[in-house]
Structure formats: structure tokens, C-alpha cells
Amino acid sequence: MGYVAGAGLVAATSGAGGFGIIASATMSLDELRYAVAEVRRRTAAPFGVNLRADAPDAAERVDLLVAERVRLASFALAPSRDLIRRCADGGVLTMPSVGARRHAEKVAEWGVDAVLVQGAEGGGHTGGVPTTLLLPQVVDAVGIPVVAAGGFFDGRGLVAALAYGAAGVAMGTRFLLTSDSPVGAEVKRRYLDATVTGTVVTTRVDGVPHRVLRTALVDGLERSGRAGAALRALRHAAAFRRLSGLSWPALLRAGRAARHDRELTWAQTLMAANTPMLLRASMVEGRPESGVMSAGQVVGLIDDLPSCAELIDRIMKDADARLAALTAAR
């Protein structure tokens, strides 16, 4: 949800009764500070911030969340014990995203407050185990709340996740496709036109499995050789450095940390710079033909652009009706 889950979408989600989470990986520290203040200006409802655990300024970002009394820090990668402790000491809950049972068990032992489990159907970086198999595994393995992601878009999915033992569901693609989302009309149209087979999991964007809409650009990346991929990654690394304000030494330190934490090769580490720039081309600049569009397979079941308030109301009414029908059938 980089470049998508900013202050506007988060405030609209939380204000409507959901729990919005700012996607800060594509923000500088100052941009994150502004986004937190802007959400506060728009709603008094609680919200969270997603952080990169391997960011050079991760500790500073956690300190900002503590100072601003943000309710939750979520992490795309497993946070260190030190970051978990910083959050706990400051009254901020922690919820890393996991794609395997063993990862959930590890962070639960470290003292996180909840885990978000994403199955293979989910958009962005994803694993190979479907949500319907991964979710019950994790629920049975840990004694903390589990939030389910990957394949959810309506009240039926919410009820199904609760039946599996989840505490709730997280939705990325569904909230990207709302009228409150900042994504441009042409990009939203590409999403709405997609089918359930219109996504692909590729390693050619940033070196690790990434589910995106299938486009001519993605097909080209799949066919490209190593030399072309390396040159493209270098260009994107330089562009990301300028946008983020990081120095080359800081960017290299972040790369080393990511390589260690995620067990990446140096080639994969170099390619990681592709993601923010290719997402920016589509999500910010509105050029779907020049960027990538992360998407869950659920994109093929979405055909409208409600507001966050309309969507959440619809989900809850649908869930209530499903539960009532199940109860009546006993």
C-alpha cells in the first residue's frame, strides 16, 4: 500500500470504524510526521503506522509513534527485539506481518501483541501457502490475536476468518479501490478490469515473490536478462535515494540490513530499489504502463469504488446477515 495508504485513506478508514494503517515505507521521517498529524487533524479515531524494521531510521520512527501516541506499529518484516521493547515501553502495540507459521511463532516468543497473516492470494510480497491453510496453522500455534489477510473483500470473508479463529481481517486491494483512495482514475480502471487470473507472482520486480497485476511491463520484466535488471535497479536506487533524502552510505547500510534480515542475495538487495519507484510511477504519477501495481487475486471480484464508510457499512451488514443465517440454520 506504499503511496496509497496515506493520511487521507487512513483517516477515512479509521473514521468509518475500521483501523487504518499509514504505509510509511515510502515516506521520509518528516513526511511520516506530517501524515500522523494530518490523520489526527481529520479524525480522533485510533490508527497505526507500518514501518520497515530494516530502515536506517527505524528507531527514530518508533520514537515518533511513541511521542504521538500512535496506537499500533505494524511491520512488513520481523522487528528486532529492541524495536519491540521500544514500542512496548512507549505504549505502542506491535503487529508484524508473517507468511509462515515459524515466523509467527518466533515473533510471538519475542513479545509482539498480534500478528497479521497473509496467504498466497494477497497482493505485494507474498508466500506460497493459501490463507485457508496458513491461517488455522498460525491461530493454533500462537496465543496472541491473529489478523487474516489475503483474499478478503466482504462480510462473508470476515465471518470465515472469524470461524478460523482470527480476530479480524486486513484488506489492501479492496481499500485501494475506494473513492477515498488517492490512486488515479486510469490506474483504478486497470484494477477494476482485472480478473482473478489477472495477477502474477514474479521475482523480477525486486528479487523476491511479489504479486502484481499482469501488464506488458511486468511481462517484459519477466523476459529481461540479468544485465538489464541490474542497470534498471541501479537507476531506481539512485532515484529512490534522491526522493528519500538518504545518503549513499545510509542506503547501503539499509541494503546490508535487508540482506541479512531477509536472507537476500546482493542481486536481490539491489533490485529492492525497483519497488518504490515502480509503485510511484503508477500510484502517484498515474502511469500504469510505466509502473507496477500490487494486487491480490481478489481484485477480480471487485467492480466498484465505494467510500470507506460505505464499504465498511456494507461489510458489517453482510457479516451480520451471514451470522444470522448460520444461527437460524441450526
Disulfide bonds with the S-S distance in Angstrom:
none
